């Protein structure tokens, strides 16, 4: 089962699951976001989801951390089953920055609707039997639920309610979204100390969801640069550098 915990210094979250959990989540995320240019106005949001897939894939290849999780076995059960086995399971881990995982979690609402419309060829009703039992949607919603539970564990009840209201509004946010703004928030968040990071988790969700003045300024600059260089908006990068090392 996938579960999500905040990293020790609140730089982001650590996604945990066994090999099969990660493999299923990786496949499901790829399924719902579609092929390149399939949902053309969501291409930049799609790339952010695939960024999480990248870390999941590297965890599957053994290039990320692991942790050991109690599996319920003890001496009495081993005796009953006439076997000697480990009392812990190996879980893989993949870390994602808080602003990044908040953005991806919200963007996945859009991709679920787009994917649902694609497979049903009609107006989206998630109670449609074809959608209720769809494995990809179930996997993605399970991941979203794990992120939401992690938020709940790390903020006050009032802050949690505000954040859920922001993240669950029934309209589309992220078509043609200037995801360079996510980079800006990521780097700003990384520069904070531990206590400030914890206090700013819900603020990051608010910044991403509300299309405030700062977002509009970034979007405007990105569009102007794209016109100047005669390139796609997604090719523009802000003059910001991610640090080489991060104390998660």
Rosetta constraint file for C-alpha pairs under 8 A:
AtomPair CA 1 CA 17 HARMONIC 5.79 0.50
AtomPair CA 1 CA 18 HARMONIC 7.34 0.50
AtomPair CA 1 CA 21 HARMONIC 6.04 0.50
AtomPair CA 2 CA 15 HARMONIC 7.01 0.50
AtomPair CA 2 CA 16 HARMONIC 5.63 0.50
AtomPair CA 2 CA 17 HARMONIC 4.67 0.50
AtomPair CA 2 CA 18 HARMONIC 7.81 0.50
AtomPair CA 2 CA 21 HARMONIC 6.20 0.50
AtomPair CA 2 CA 22 HARMONIC 7.68 0.50
AtomPair CA 2 CA 142 HARMONIC 7.52 0.50
AtomPair CA 2 CA 143 HARMONIC 6.63 0.50
AtomPair CA 2 CA 146 HARMONIC 7.04 0.50
AtomPair CA 3 CA 15 HARMONIC 6.08 0.50
AtomPair CA 3 CA 16 HARMONIC 5.29 0.50
AtomPair CA 3 CA 17 HARMONIC 6.58 0.50
AtomPair CA 3 CA 143 HARMONIC 7.59 0.50
AtomPair CA 3 CA 146 HARMONIC 5.37 0.50
AtomPair CA 3 CA 147 HARMONIC 7.78 0.50
AtomPair CA 4 CA 13 HARMONIC 6.42 0.50
AtomPair CA 4 CA 14 HARMONIC 5.66 0.50
AtomPair CA 4 CA 15 HARMONIC 4.61 0.50
AtomPair CA 4 CA 16 HARMONIC 5.99 0.50
AtomPair CA 4 CA 146 HARMONIC 5.51 0.50
AtomPair CA 4 CA 147 HARMONIC 5.83 0.50
AtomPair CA 4 CA 149 HARMONIC 7.78 0.50
AtomPair CA 4 CA 150 HARMONIC 5.90 0.50
AtomPair CA 5 CA 13 HARMONIC 5.46 0.50
AtomPair CA 5 CA 14 HARMONIC 5.31 0.50
AtomPair CA 5 CA 15 HARMONIC 6.71 0.50
AtomPair CA 5 CA 16 HARMONIC 7.90 0.50
AtomPair CA 5 CA 150 HARMONIC 5.64 0.50
AtomPair CA 6 CA 10 HARMONIC 5.75 0.50
AtomPair CA 6 CA 11 HARMONIC 7.82 0.50
AtomPair CA 6 CA 12 HARMONIC 5.93 0.50
AtomPair CA 6 CA 13 HARMONIC 4.21 0.50
AtomPair CA 6 CA 14 HARMONIC 6.00 0.50
AtomPair CA 6 CA 150 HARMONIC 6.73 0.50
AtomPair CA 6 CA 154 HARMONIC 7.73 0.50
AtomPair CA 7 CA 11 HARMONIC 6.38 0.50
AtomPair CA 7 CA 12 HARMONIC 5.67 0.50
AtomPair CA 7 CA 13 HARMONIC 5.15 0.50
AtomPair CA 7 CA 14 HARMONIC 5.82 0.50
AtomPair CA 7 CA 95 HARMONIC 7.77 0.50
AtomPair CA 7 CA 248 HARMONIC 5.74 0.50
AtomPair CA 8 CA 248 HARMONIC 6.29 0.50
AtomPair CA 9 CA 194 HARMONIC 5.40 0.50
AtomPair CA 9 CA 247 HARMONIC 6.98 0.50
AtomPair CA 9 CA 248 HARMONIC 5.36 0.50
AtomPair CA 10 CA 98 HARMONIC 7.84 0.50
AtomPair CA 10 CA 194 HARMONIC 6.12 0.50
AtomPair CA 10 CA 197 HARMONIC 6.03 0.50
AtomPair CA 10 CA 198 HARMONIC 6.11 0.50
AtomPair CA 10 CA 248 HARMONIC 6.69 0.50
AtomPair CA 11 CA 97 HARMONIC 5.82 0.50
AtomPair CA 11 CA 98 HARMONIC 6.33 0.50
AtomPair CA 11 CA 189 HARMONIC 7.18 0.50
AtomPair CA 11 CA 190 HARMONIC 6.15 0.50
AtomPair CA 11 CA 194 HARMONIC 7.64 0.50
AtomPair CA 11 CA 197 HARMONIC 6.81 0.50
AtomPair CA 11 CA 247 HARMONIC 7.65 0.50
AtomPair CA 11 CA 248 HARMONIC 5.21 0.50
AtomPair CA 12 CA 95 HARMONIC 6.68 0.50
AtomPair CA 12 CA 96 HARMONIC 5.38 0.50
AtomPair CA 12 CA 97 HARMONIC 3.86 0.50
AtomPair CA 12 CA 98 HARMONIC 4.13 0.50
AtomPair CA 12 CA 99 HARMONIC 7.75 0.50
AtomPair CA 12 CA 101 HARMONIC 7.81 0.50
AtomPair CA 12 CA 248 HARMONIC 6.87 0.50
AtomPair CA 13 CA 95 HARMONIC 5.59 0.50
AtomPair CA 13 CA 96 HARMONIC 5.45 0.50
AtomPair CA 13 CA 97 HARMONIC 6.32 0.50
AtomPair CA 13 CA 98 HARMONIC 6.26 0.50
AtomPair CA 13 CA 101 HARMONIC 7.65 0.50
AtomPair CA 14 CA 93 HARMONIC 6.09 0.50
AtomPair CA 14 CA 94 HARMONIC 5.46 0.50
AtomPair CA 14 CA 95 HARMONIC 4.37 0.50
AtomPair CA 14 CA 96 HARMONIC 6.50 0.50
AtomPair CA 15 CA 92 HARMONIC 7.99 0.50
AtomPair CA 15 CA 93 HARMONIC 5.41 0.50
AtomPair CA 15 CA 94 HARMONIC 5.12 0.50
AtomPair CA 15 CA 95 HARMONIC 6.22 0.50
AtomPair CA 15 CA 96 HARMONIC 7.82 0.50
AtomPair CA 16 CA 91 HARMONIC 6.07 0.50
AtomPair CA 16 CA 92 HARMONIC 5.62 0.50
AtomPair CA 16 CA 93 HARMONIC 4.73 0.50
AtomPair CA 16 CA 94 HARMONIC 6.86 0.50
AtomPair CA 17 CA 21 HARMONIC 5.31 0.50
AtomPair CA 17 CA 22 HARMONIC 5.97 0.50
AtomPair CA 17 CA 91 HARMONIC 5.02 0.50
AtomPair CA 17 CA 92 HARMONIC 5.49 0.50
AtomPair CA 17 CA 93 HARMONIC 6.90 0.50
AtomPair CA 18 CA 22 HARMONIC 6.30 0.50
AtomPair CA 18 CA 89 HARMONIC 7.84 0.50
AtomPair CA 18 CA 90 HARMONIC 6.41 0.50
AtomPair CA 18 CA 91 HARMONIC 4.42 0.50
AtomPair CA 18 CA 92 HARMONIC 5.62 0.50
AtomPair CA 19 CA 23 HARMONIC 6.14 0.50
AtomPair CA 19 CA 60 HARMONIC 6.42 0.50
AtomPair CA 19 CA 91 HARMONIC 7.17 0.50
AtomPair CA 19 CA 92 HARMONIC 6.76 0.50
AtomPair CA 20 CA 24 HARMONIC 6.02 0.50
AtomPair CA 21 CA 25 HARMONIC 6.16 0.50
AtomPair CA 22 CA 26 HARMONIC 5.95 0.50
AtomPair CA 22 CA 56 HARMONIC 6.42 0.50
AtomPair CA 22 CA 57 HARMONIC 7.93 0.50
AtomPair CA 22 CA 60 HARMONIC 7.00 0.50
AtomPair CA 22 CA 92 HARMONIC 7.76 0.50
AtomPair CA 23 CA 27 HARMONIC 6.28 0.50
AtomPair CA 23 CA 57 HARMONIC 7.91 0.50
AtomPair CA 23 CA 60 HARMONIC 7.34 0.50
AtomPair CA 24 CA 28 HARMONIC 6.10 0.50
AtomPair CA 24 CA 139 HARMONIC 7.24 0.50
AtomPair CA 25 CA 29 HARMONIC 6.07 0.50
AtomPair CA 25 CA 139 HARMONIC 6.00 0.50
AtomPair CA 25 CA 140 HARMONIC 6.84 0.50
AtomPair CA 25 CA 143 HARMONIC 7.70 0.50
AtomPair CA 26 CA 30 HARMONIC 6.38 0.50
AtomPair CA 26 CA 53 HARMONIC 5.68 0.50
AtomPair CA 26 CA 56 HARMONIC 6.60 0.50
AtomPair CA 26 CA 57 HARMONIC 7.12 0.50
AtomPair CA 27 CA 31 HARMONIC 6.16 0.50
AtomPair CA 27 CA 136 HARMONIC 7.72 0.50
AtomPair CA 28 CA 32 HARMONIC 6.30 0.50
AtomPair CA 28 CA 135 HARMONIC 7.60 0.50
AtomPair CA 28 CA 136 HARMONIC 4.43 0.50
AtomPair CA 28 CA 137 HARMONIC 7.23 0.50
AtomPair CA 28 CA 139 HARMONIC 6.21 0.50
AtomPair CA 28 CA 140 HARMONIC 6.38 0.50
AtomPair CA 29 CA 33 HARMONIC 6.30 0.50
AtomPair CA 29 CA 49 HARMONIC 7.33 0.50
AtomPair CA 29 CA 50 HARMONIC 7.70 0.50
AtomPair CA 29 CA 53 HARMONIC 7.25 0.50
AtomPair CA 29 CA 136 HARMONIC 7.32 0.50
AtomPair CA 29 CA 140 HARMONIC 6.48 0.50
AtomPair CA 30 CA 34 HARMONIC 6.38 0.50
AtomPair CA 30 CA 50 HARMONIC 7.29 0.50
AtomPair CA 30 CA 53 HARMONIC 7.77 0.50
AtomPair CA 31 CA 136 HARMONIC 6.70 0.50
AtomPair CA 32 CA 111 HARMONIC 5.89 0.50
AtomPair CA 32 CA 112 HARMONIC 6.06 0.50
AtomPair CA 32 CA 114 HARMONIC 7.89 0.50
AtomPair CA 32 CA 115 HARMONIC 5.42 0.50
AtomPair CA 32 CA 136 HARMONIC 6.82 0.50
AtomPair CA 32 CA 137 HARMONIC 7.32 0.50
AtomPair CA 33 CA 46 HARMONIC 5.93 0.50
AtomPair CA 33 CA 49 HARMONIC 7.77 0.50
AtomPair CA 33 CA 108 HARMONIC 7.96 0.50
AtomPair CA 33 CA 111 HARMONIC 5.61 0.50
AtomPair CA 33 CA 112 HARMONIC 7.89 0.50
AtomPair CA 33 CA 115 HARMONIC 7.24 0.50
AtomPair CA 34 CA 38 HARMONIC 6.11 0.50
AtomPair CA 34 CA 39 HARMONIC 7.25 0.50
AtomPair CA 34 CA 115 HARMONIC 7.44 0.50
AtomPair CA 35 CA 39 HARMONIC 7.91 0.50
AtomPair CA 36 CA 40 HARMONIC 7.91 0.50
AtomPair CA 36 CA 43 HARMONIC 7.16 0.50
AtomPair CA 37 CA 43 HARMONIC 6.22 0.50
AtomPair CA 39 CA 43 HARMONIC 6.47 0.50
AtomPair CA 39 CA 114 HARMONIC 7.92 0.50
AtomPair CA 41 CA 175 HARMONIC 5.08 0.50
AtomPair CA 41 CA 176 HARMONIC 4.93 0.50
AtomPair CA 42 CA 46 HARMONIC 5.99 0.50
AtomPair CA 42 CA 174 HARMONIC 6.73 0.50
AtomPair CA 42 CA 175 HARMONIC 4.86 0.50
AtomPair CA 42 CA 176 HARMONIC 5.80 0.50
AtomPair CA 42 CA 177 HARMONIC 7.54 0.50
AtomPair CA 43 CA 47 HARMONIC 6.33 0.50
AtomPair CA 43 CA 176 HARMONIC 7.68 0.50
AtomPair CA 44 CA 48 HARMONIC 6.65 0.50
AtomPair CA 44 CA 176 HARMONIC 7.22 0.50
AtomPair CA 44 CA 177 HARMONIC 7.15 0.50
AtomPair CA 44 CA 178 HARMONIC 7.62 0.50
AtomPair CA 44 CA 179 HARMONIC 6.47 0.50
AtomPair CA 44 CA 234 HARMONIC 6.39 0.50
AtomPair CA 45 CA 49 HARMONIC 6.62 0.50
AtomPair CA 45 CA 104 HARMONIC 7.61 0.50
AtomPair CA 45 CA 107 HARMONIC 6.70 0.50
AtomPair CA 45 CA 174 HARMONIC 6.71 0.50
AtomPair CA 45 CA 175 HARMONIC 7.65 0.50
AtomPair CA 45 CA 176 HARMONIC 7.97 0.50
AtomPair CA 45 CA 177 HARMONIC 7.04 0.50
AtomPair CA 45 CA 179 HARMONIC 6.89 0.50
AtomPair CA 46 CA 50 HARMONIC 6.27 0.50
AtomPair CA 47 CA 51 HARMONIC 6.14 0.50
AtomPair CA 48 CA 52 HARMONIC 6.85 0.50
AtomPair CA 48 CA 100 HARMONIC 7.73 0.50
AtomPair CA 48 CA 104 HARMONIC 6.60 0.50
AtomPair CA 49 CA 53 HARMONIC 6.51 0.50
AtomPair CA 49 CA 104 HARMONIC 5.70 0.50
AtomPair CA 49 CA 108 HARMONIC 7.95 0.50
AtomPair CA 50 CA 54 HARMONIC 6.10 0.50
AtomPair CA 51 CA 55 HARMONIC 6.76 0.50
AtomPair CA 52 CA 56 HARMONIC 6.32 0.50
AtomPair CA 52 CA 96 HARMONIC 7.14 0.50
AtomPair CA 53 CA 57 HARMONIC 5.96 0.50
AtomPair CA 54 CA 58 HARMONIC 6.29 0.50
AtomPair CA 55 CA 59 HARMONIC 6.18 0.50
AtomPair CA 55 CA 64 HARMONIC 7.89 0.50
AtomPair CA 55 CA 94 HARMONIC 5.85 0.50
AtomPair CA 55 CA 95 HARMONIC 7.48 0.50
AtomPair CA 56 CA 60 HARMONIC 6.30 0.50
AtomPair CA 56 CA 93 HARMONIC 7.93 0.50
AtomPair CA 56 CA 94 HARMONIC 5.98 0.50
AtomPair CA 57 CA 61 HARMONIC 6.39 0.50
AtomPair CA 58 CA 62 HARMONIC 6.35 0.50
AtomPair CA 58 CA 63 HARMONIC 5.20 0.50
AtomPair CA 58 CA 64 HARMONIC 6.35 0.50
AtomPair CA 59 CA 63 HARMONIC 5.30 0.50
AtomPair CA 59 CA 64 HARMONIC 4.64 0.50
AtomPair CA 59 CA 65 HARMONIC 7.14 0.50
AtomPair CA 59 CA 92 HARMONIC 6.14 0.50
AtomPair CA 59 CA 93 HARMONIC 6.43 0.50
AtomPair CA 59 CA 94 HARMONIC 6.27 0.50
AtomPair CA 60 CA 92 HARMONIC 7.32 0.50
AtomPair CA 64 CA 92 HARMONIC 7.36 0.50
AtomPair CA 64 CA 93 HARMONIC 6.35 0.50
AtomPair CA 64 CA 94 HARMONIC 6.39 0.50
AtomPair CA 65 CA 92 HARMONIC 6.28 0.50
AtomPair CA 65 CA 93 HARMONIC 5.25 0.50
AtomPair CA 65 CA 94 HARMONIC 7.08 0.50
AtomPair CA 66 CA 90 HARMONIC 6.68 0.50
AtomPair CA 66 CA 91 HARMONIC 5.57 0.50
AtomPair CA 66 CA 92 HARMONIC 4.51 0.50
AtomPair CA 66 CA 93 HARMONIC 5.44 0.50
AtomPair CA 67 CA 90 HARMONIC 5.95 0.50
AtomPair CA 67 CA 91 HARMONIC 5.23 0.50
AtomPair CA 67 CA 92 HARMONIC 6.45 0.50
AtomPair CA 67 CA 93 HARMONIC 7.17 0.50
AtomPair CA 68 CA 88 HARMONIC 5.79 0.50
AtomPair CA 68 CA 89 HARMONIC 5.59 0.50
AtomPair CA 68 CA 90 HARMONIC 4.85 0.50
AtomPair CA 68 CA 91 HARMONIC 5.97 0.50
AtomPair CA 69 CA 88 HARMONIC 5.11 0.50
AtomPair CA 69 CA 89 HARMONIC 5.16 0.50
AtomPair CA 69 CA 90 HARMONIC 6.43 0.50
AtomPair CA 69 CA 91 HARMONIC 6.77 0.50
AtomPair CA 70 CA 87 HARMONIC 6.09 0.50
AtomPair CA 70 CA 88 HARMONIC 4.43 0.50
AtomPair CA 70 CA 89 HARMONIC 6.37 0.50
AtomPair CA 71 CA 87 HARMONIC 5.73 0.50
AtomPair CA 71 CA 88 HARMONIC 5.05 0.50
AtomPair CA 71 CA 89 HARMONIC 5.93 0.50
AtomPair CA 72 CA 87 HARMONIC 6.57 0.50
AtomPair CA 72 CA 88 HARMONIC 7.77 0.50
AtomPair CA 73 CA 77 HARMONIC 5.95 0.50
AtomPair CA 73 CA 78 HARMONIC 6.84 0.50
AtomPair CA 73 CA 85 HARMONIC 7.97 0.50
AtomPair CA 73 CA 86 HARMONIC 7.41 0.50
AtomPair CA 73 CA 87 HARMONIC 4.81 0.50
AtomPair CA 73 CA 88 HARMONIC 7.65 0.50
AtomPair CA 74 CA 78 HARMONIC 6.21 0.50
AtomPair CA 74 CA 87 HARMONIC 6.24 0.50
AtomPair CA 75 CA 79 HARMONIC 6.15 0.50
AtomPair CA 76 CA 80 HARMONIC 6.18 0.50
AtomPair CA 77 CA 81 HARMONIC 6.11 0.50
AtomPair CA 78 CA 82 HARMONIC 5.75 0.50
AtomPair CA 78 CA 83 HARMONIC 5.16 0.50
AtomPair CA 78 CA 84 HARMONIC 5.75 0.50
AtomPair CA 78 CA 85 HARMONIC 7.13 0.50
AtomPair CA 79 CA 83 HARMONIC 6.51 0.50
AtomPair CA 79 CA 84 HARMONIC 7.96 0.50
AtomPair CA 96 CA 100 HARMONIC 6.60 0.50
AtomPair CA 96 CA 101 HARMONIC 6.08 0.50
AtomPair CA 97 CA 101 HARMONIC 6.20 0.50
AtomPair CA 97 CA 186 HARMONIC 6.65 0.50
AtomPair CA 98 CA 102 HARMONIC 6.14 0.50
AtomPair CA 98 CA 186 HARMONIC 7.40 0.50
AtomPair CA 98 CA 189 HARMONIC 7.93 0.50
AtomPair CA 98 CA 201 HARMONIC 6.88 0.50
AtomPair CA 98 CA 204 HARMONIC 7.96 0.50
AtomPair CA 99 CA 103 HARMONIC 6.18 0.50
AtomPair CA 99 CA 182 HARMONIC 6.66 0.50
AtomPair CA 99 CA 185 HARMONIC 6.30 0.50
AtomPair CA 99 CA 186 HARMONIC 5.61 0.50
AtomPair CA 99 CA 189 HARMONIC 7.59 0.50
AtomPair CA 99 CA 201 HARMONIC 7.62 0.50
AtomPair CA 99 CA 204 HARMONIC 5.85 0.50
AtomPair CA 99 CA 205 HARMONIC 7.10 0.50
AtomPair CA 100 CA 104 HARMONIC 6.20 0.50
AtomPair CA 100 CA 182 HARMONIC 6.50 0.50
AtomPair CA 100 CA 186 HARMONIC 6.73 0.50
AtomPair CA 101 CA 105 HARMONIC 5.96 0.50
AtomPair CA 101 CA 147 HARMONIC 7.94 0.50
AtomPair CA 102 CA 106 HARMONIC 6.33 0.50
AtomPair CA 102 CA 204 HARMONIC 7.79 0.50
AtomPair CA 102 CA 205 HARMONIC 6.17 0.50
AtomPair CA 103 CA 107 HARMONIC 6.02 0.50
AtomPair CA 103 CA 182 HARMONIC 7.49 0.50
AtomPair CA 103 CA 205 HARMONIC 7.49 0.50
AtomPair CA 103 CA 208 HARMONIC 6.71 0.50
AtomPair CA 104 CA 108 HARMONIC 6.03 0.50
AtomPair CA 105 CA 109 HARMONIC 7.22 0.50
AtomPair CA 105 CA 144 HARMONIC 5.71 0.50
AtomPair CA 105 CA 147 HARMONIC 7.46 0.50
AtomPair CA 106 CA 110 HARMONIC 7.48 0.50
AtomPair CA 106 CA 167 HARMONIC 5.90 0.50
AtomPair CA 106 CA 168 HARMONIC 7.71 0.50
AtomPair CA 107 CA 111 HARMONIC 6.56 0.50
AtomPair CA 107 CA 173 HARMONIC 7.34 0.50
AtomPair CA 107 CA 174 HARMONIC 6.20 0.50
AtomPair CA 108 CA 112 HARMONIC 5.97 0.50
AtomPair CA 108 CA 140 HARMONIC 7.70 0.50
AtomPair CA 109 CA 113 HARMONIC 6.47 0.50
AtomPair CA 110 CA 114 HARMONIC 6.26 0.50
AtomPair CA 110 CA 172 HARMONIC 6.04 0.50
AtomPair CA 110 CA 173 HARMONIC 7.53 0.50
AtomPair CA 110 CA 174 HARMONIC 7.37 0.50
AtomPair CA 111 CA 115 HARMONIC 5.89 0.50
AtomPair CA 112 CA 116 HARMONIC 5.90 0.50
AtomPair CA 112 CA 137 HARMONIC 6.63 0.50
AtomPair CA 113 CA 117 HARMONIC 6.13 0.50
AtomPair CA 113 CA 124 HARMONIC 6.53 0.50
AtomPair CA 114 CA 118 HARMONIC 6.22 0.50
AtomPair CA 115 CA 119 HARMONIC 6.35 0.50
AtomPair CA 116 CA 120 HARMONIC 6.11 0.50
AtomPair CA 116 CA 124 HARMONIC 6.18 0.50
AtomPair CA 116 CA 126 HARMONIC 7.68 0.50
AtomPair CA 116 CA 131 HARMONIC 6.75 0.50
AtomPair CA 117 CA 121 HARMONIC 5.36 0.50
AtomPair CA 117 CA 122 HARMONIC 5.70 0.50
AtomPair CA 117 CA 123 HARMONIC 6.29 0.50
AtomPair CA 117 CA 124 HARMONIC 5.48 0.50
AtomPair CA 118 CA 122 HARMONIC 7.83 0.50
AtomPair CA 120 CA 124 HARMONIC 7.66 0.50
AtomPair CA 120 CA 130 HARMONIC 7.48 0.50
AtomPair CA 125 CA 131 HARMONIC 7.94 0.50
AtomPair CA 126 CA 131 HARMONIC 5.68 0.50
AtomPair CA 126 CA 132 HARMONIC 6.29 0.50
AtomPair CA 127 CA 131 HARMONIC 6.68 0.50
AtomPair CA 127 CA 132 HARMONIC 5.73 0.50
AtomPair CA 128 CA 132 HARMONIC 6.03 0.50
AtomPair CA 129 CA 133 HARMONIC 6.35 0.50
AtomPair CA 130 CA 134 HARMONIC 6.35 0.50
AtomPair CA 131 CA 137 HARMONIC 7.42 0.50
AtomPair CA 132 CA 138 HARMONIC 7.98 0.50
AtomPair CA 133 CA 138 HARMONIC 7.47 0.50
AtomPair CA 134 CA 138 HARMONIC 6.30 0.50
AtomPair CA 135 CA 139 HARMONIC 6.13 0.50
AtomPair CA 136 CA 140 HARMONIC 6.20 0.50
AtomPair CA 137 CA 141 HARMONIC 6.00 0.50
AtomPair CA 138 CA 142 HARMONIC 6.05 0.50
AtomPair CA 139 CA 143 HARMONIC 6.38 0.50
AtomPair CA 140 CA 144 HARMONIC 6.27 0.50
AtomPair CA 141 CA 145 HARMONIC 6.02 0.50
AtomPair CA 142 CA 146 HARMONIC 6.25 0.50
AtomPair CA 143 CA 147 HARMONIC 6.43 0.50
AtomPair CA 144 CA 148 HARMONIC 6.23 0.50
AtomPair CA 145 CA 149 HARMONIC 6.11 0.50
AtomPair CA 146 CA 150 HARMONIC 6.25 0.50
AtomPair CA 147 CA 151 HARMONIC 6.35 0.50
AtomPair CA 148 CA 152 HARMONIC 6.27 0.50
AtomPair CA 149 CA 153 HARMONIC 6.32 0.50
AtomPair CA 150 CA 154 HARMONIC 6.51 0.50
AtomPair CA 151 CA 155 HARMONIC 6.28 0.50
AtomPair CA 151 CA 160 HARMONIC 7.03 0.50
AtomPair CA 151 CA 201 HARMONIC 7.93 0.50
AtomPair CA 152 CA 156 HARMONIC 7.43 0.50
AtomPair CA 152 CA 157 HARMONIC 7.31 0.50
AtomPair CA 152 CA 160 HARMONIC 5.80 0.50
AtomPair CA 154 CA 198 HARMONIC 7.29 0.50
AtomPair CA 155 CA 159 HARMONIC 6.10 0.50
AtomPair CA 155 CA 160 HARMONIC 6.08 0.50
AtomPair CA 155 CA 198 HARMONIC 7.60 0.50
AtomPair CA 155 CA 199 HARMONIC 7.65 0.50
AtomPair CA 155 CA 201 HARMONIC 7.86 0.50
AtomPair CA 155 CA 202 HARMONIC 7.73 0.50
AtomPair CA 156 CA 160 HARMONIC 6.02 0.50
AtomPair CA 157 CA 161 HARMONIC 6.29 0.50
AtomPair CA 158 CA 162 HARMONIC 6.40 0.50
AtomPair CA 159 CA 163 HARMONIC 6.12 0.50
AtomPair CA 159 CA 202 HARMONIC 6.66 0.50
AtomPair CA 160 CA 164 HARMONIC 6.14 0.50
AtomPair CA 160 CA 202 HARMONIC 7.54 0.50
AtomPair CA 161 CA 165 HARMONIC 6.24 0.50
AtomPair CA 162 CA 166 HARMONIC 6.40 0.50
AtomPair CA 163 CA 167 HARMONIC 6.17 0.50
AtomPair CA 163 CA 202 HARMONIC 5.86 0.50
AtomPair CA 163 CA 205 HARMONIC 6.62 0.50
AtomPair CA 163 CA 206 HARMONIC 7.16 0.50
AtomPair CA 164 CA 168 HARMONIC 5.84 0.50
AtomPair CA 165 CA 169 HARMONIC 6.29 0.50
AtomPair CA 166 CA 205 HARMONIC 7.33 0.50
AtomPair CA 166 CA 206 HARMONIC 6.66 0.50
AtomPair CA 166 CA 209 HARMONIC 6.47 0.50
AtomPair CA 166 CA 210 HARMONIC 7.96 0.50
AtomPair CA 167 CA 205 HARMONIC 7.40 0.50
AtomPair CA 167 CA 209 HARMONIC 7.08 0.50
AtomPair CA 173 CA 177 HARMONIC 7.64 0.50
AtomPair CA 173 CA 209 HARMONIC 7.03 0.50
AtomPair CA 178 CA 218 HARMONIC 7.57 0.50
AtomPair CA 178 CA 219 HARMONIC 5.52 0.50
AtomPair CA 178 CA 222 HARMONIC 7.56 0.50
AtomPair CA 178 CA 233 HARMONIC 7.85 0.50
AtomPair CA 178 CA 234 HARMONIC 7.78 0.50
AtomPair CA 179 CA 183 HARMONIC 7.03 0.50
AtomPair CA 180 CA 184 HARMONIC 6.52 0.50
AtomPair CA 180 CA 218 HARMONIC 7.54 0.50
AtomPair CA 180 CA 236 HARMONIC 7.99 0.50
AtomPair CA 180 CA 237 HARMONIC 6.67 0.50
AtomPair CA 180 CA 238 HARMONIC 6.67 0.50
AtomPair CA 181 CA 185 HARMONIC 6.33 0.50
AtomPair CA 181 CA 215 HARMONIC 6.36 0.50
AtomPair CA 181 CA 218 HARMONIC 6.44 0.50
AtomPair CA 181 CA 219 HARMONIC 7.71 0.50
AtomPair CA 182 CA 186 HARMONIC 6.03 0.50
AtomPair CA 182 CA 208 HARMONIC 7.49 0.50
AtomPair CA 183 CA 187 HARMONIC 6.22 0.50
AtomPair CA 184 CA 188 HARMONIC 6.16 0.50
AtomPair CA 184 CA 238 HARMONIC 7.92 0.50
AtomPair CA 184 CA 240 HARMONIC 7.55 0.50
AtomPair CA 185 CA 189 HARMONIC 5.92 0.50
AtomPair CA 185 CA 204 HARMONIC 7.20 0.50
AtomPair CA 186 CA 190 HARMONIC 6.20 0.50
AtomPair CA 187 CA 191 HARMONIC 6.36 0.50
AtomPair CA 187 CA 240 HARMONIC 7.85 0.50
AtomPair CA 187 CA 241 HARMONIC 7.82 0.50
AtomPair CA 187 CA 242 HARMONIC 6.40 0.50
AtomPair CA 188 CA 192 HARMONIC 6.84 0.50
AtomPair CA 189 CA 197 HARMONIC 6.40 0.50
AtomPair CA 189 CA 200 HARMONIC 7.96 0.50
AtomPair CA 190 CA 197 HARMONIC 7.99 0.50
AtomPair CA 190 CA 246 HARMONIC 7.79 0.50
AtomPair CA 192 CA 196 HARMONIC 5.86 0.50
AtomPair CA 192 CA 197 HARMONIC 5.81 0.50
AtomPair CA 193 CA 197 HARMONIC 6.16 0.50
AtomPair CA 194 CA 198 HARMONIC 6.47 0.50
AtomPair CA 195 CA 199 HARMONIC 6.44 0.50
AtomPair CA 196 CA 200 HARMONIC 6.10 0.50
AtomPair CA 197 CA 201 HARMONIC 6.43 0.50
AtomPair CA 199 CA 203 HARMONIC 7.76 0.50
AtomPair CA 200 CA 204 HARMONIC 6.09 0.50
AtomPair CA 201 CA 205 HARMONIC 6.75 0.50
AtomPair CA 202 CA 206 HARMONIC 6.37 0.50
AtomPair CA 203 CA 207 HARMONIC 6.17 0.50
AtomPair CA 204 CA 208 HARMONIC 6.23 0.50
AtomPair CA 205 CA 209 HARMONIC 6.14 0.50
AtomPair CA 206 CA 210 HARMONIC 5.92 0.50
AtomPair CA 207 CA 211 HARMONIC 6.96 0.50
AtomPair CA 207 CA 212 HARMONIC 6.72 0.50
AtomPair CA 207 CA 215 HARMONIC 7.72 0.50
AtomPair CA 208 CA 215 HARMONIC 7.97 0.50
AtomPair CA 211 CA 215 HARMONIC 5.59 0.50
AtomPair CA 211 CA 216 HARMONIC 6.54 0.50
AtomPair CA 212 CA 216 HARMONIC 6.33 0.50
AtomPair CA 213 CA 217 HARMONIC 6.09 0.50
AtomPair CA 214 CA 218 HARMONIC 6.36 0.50
AtomPair CA 215 CA 219 HARMONIC 6.11 0.50
AtomPair CA 216 CA 220 HARMONIC 6.01 0.50
AtomPair CA 217 CA 221 HARMONIC 6.25 0.50
AtomPair CA 218 CA 222 HARMONIC 6.13 0.50
AtomPair CA 219 CA 223 HARMONIC 6.17 0.50
AtomPair CA 220 CA 224 HARMONIC 6.16 0.50
AtomPair CA 221 CA 225 HARMONIC 6.15 0.50
AtomPair CA 222 CA 226 HARMONIC 6.15 0.50
AtomPair CA 222 CA 233 HARMONIC 6.43 0.50
AtomPair CA 222 CA 236 HARMONIC 6.39 0.50
AtomPair CA 223 CA 227 HARMONIC 6.28 0.50
AtomPair CA 223 CA 233 HARMONIC 6.08 0.50
AtomPair CA 224 CA 228 HARMONIC 6.20 0.50
AtomPair CA 225 CA 229 HARMONIC 6.09 0.50
AtomPair CA 225 CA 233 HARMONIC 7.96 0.50
AtomPair CA 225 CA 236 HARMONIC 7.06 0.50
AtomPair CA 226 CA 230 HARMONIC 5.56 0.50
AtomPair CA 226 CA 231 HARMONIC 5.10 0.50
AtomPair CA 226 CA 232 HARMONIC 5.92 0.50
AtomPair CA 226 CA 233 HARMONIC 5.25 0.50
AtomPair CA 226 CA 235 HARMONIC 7.76 0.50
AtomPair CA 226 CA 236 HARMONIC 6.53 0.50
AtomPair CA 227 CA 231 HARMONIC 6.72 0.50
AtomPair CA 231 CA 235 HARMONIC 6.72 0.50
AtomPair CA 231 CA 236 HARMONIC 7.97 0.50
AtomPair CA 232 CA 236 HARMONIC 7.40 0.50
